[in-house]
Each structure stands twice: as structure tokens, then as C-alpha cells.
């Protein structure tokens, strides 16, 4: 958990203080269970899509079109 917080603070290094203050306040807000569930579902869907795209690229490289 500390590693994520350190990374987030490093990401804020070049951002103006007003925006940093707002982002810090947002991070302190509790996350509703429904929103957390939806975020996890989105993350899972994006991971599946990325893996499917990678698999398609691997197949395309393994079987190049004729004439190449």
C-alpha cells in the first residue's frame, strides 16, 4: 500500500499545488461499494481485451499472409 502511495506522490510532483490538493482530497474520500465493484469489472474486462489482442497479434505473427 505504501508503494502505491509513494508512486502517486511522485506522479503529482509536476502538477500545480491546487490540482494536487484536489487530487489528495479525492483520494481520501471513501469509495462506494458499487463503484468499487464496477471499477473491478472494468479492470477485468480491459485485461481480457488486452490479452485477446495480444493473442491475435501472436497468431498473426505466427501465420503471416501469403506472399510475405
Protein Blocks (a to p, Z undefined) as FASTA:
>chain_A
ZZmmmmmmmmmmmgcfklmmmmmmmmmpccdfklmmmmmmmmmmmmmmmmmmmmmmmmmm
mmccehZZ
